Amino acid sequence: MKKFLVQISRIFVGLLFIISGLIKLNDPVGMSYKLVEYFSEPVLNLPFLTPYALAFSLLVVIAETVLGVFLLIGYQRKFTLWSLLGLIVFFTFLTFYAAYFNKVTDCGCFGDALKLTPWQSFGKDVVLLVLIVWITANSKFVKPIFMATTQNLLASAAFLLSCLMGYWVLNHLPLKDFRAYKVGTNITKAMEIPEGVPKAVVEMVFIYNVNGVNKNFTEKDLMNLPEGATFVDRIDKVITEGYKPPVHDFSMELEGSDYKDELLVEPKLLVFVAYDLEKANPEGLKKLESLHQKALKKGYKVIAMTASDAALIAKTKKQYGCTFDFYFCDGTTLKTIERANPSLVVLHKGTIMQKLHYNDSDQLILN
């Protein structure tokens, strides 16, 4: 009976690690953004690790995928089990920290394919931790499935294919787009809030300094504030989360005005997305003006979208000879729209028709 339970646990854990790893390996850049959140000051306060977030992301997701395969086929039993144990302890610590201190609202365990709350993520990791400890304690039942030569071949193939997949998606785009801005999405409709959906319940908390001590007051308390109380700050405390449309925080701002309503009805709109011009790939930026001219001949309106400031925009336009306008949008939103920096997005009346990495600009379709 114990042997049977170990085998069931082994299959379950192995498959879950493979699925989770492949989903994140499909989008390692997105995983790196999540790691940057963990490395930031409000969370782990490890800013020196930020430049290595992408490399660390690739290492973790490849290890997750490969170790899942190793467990299924029974390859290098001790190495695999202890590596999985170390990995799940690391994941459990991160998800507990995120849940308990409410610092990161989405752990990214399954990328954008499946959203889990921090406590759900922690609960999932606790279950996996218990199962991996159970399997490790009964490792004598974890036997290789194939002969040594076949085992080595399968293990090598898993590692090589995982590395190749990582290389491909970094230099092109995710093989499967799970984000709100995938091809076929109408941005205008995705921003709409249907009638009858739950609305957010927010309580305003006012902070006043009373005799040198900051104290919290509700809106009802404001009529009876202590004498001499001085206002410090106001915090909007979310009691109940309301419906949030798939697309939010989306804007197309130019000189202080938002033009999304006008631009999202354009029948032919080509958008260059570069969330940070300082970090944008120089070779990619060099291609934009020629693509701009090509699109103009086809009757397209062409703009760029960035979260960079005016000084950096002016510097970029001068350096690369860009004659199109740069519209402002929130950096997180732009990173959600597309992972490449820069990237190309073709829209027809607000519907996303095509998305391309700058490496694939020769595949741009302009009808």
Salt bridges, closest charged atoms under 4 A:
ASP27 OD2 - ARG339 NH2 2.69
GLU37 OE2 - LYS34 NZ 3.15
GLU64 OE1 - LYS24 NZ 3.02
ASP106 OD2 - LYS115 NZ 3.08
ASP112 OD1 - LYS115 NZ 3.06
ASP112 OD2 - ARG339 NH2 3.18
ASP125 OD1 - LYS124 NZ 2.86
ASP177 OD1 - ARG179 NE 3.05
ASP177 OD2 - LYS355 NZ 2.88
ASP236 OD2 - ARG234 NH2 2.90
ASP258 OD2 - LYS260 NZ 2.78
GLU283 OE2 - LYS286 NZ 3.21
GLU289 OE2 - HIS292 ND1 3.33
GLU338 OE1 - ARG179 NH2 3.53
GLU338 OE2 - LYS355 NZ 3.43
ASP360 OD1 - HIS172 ND1 2.91
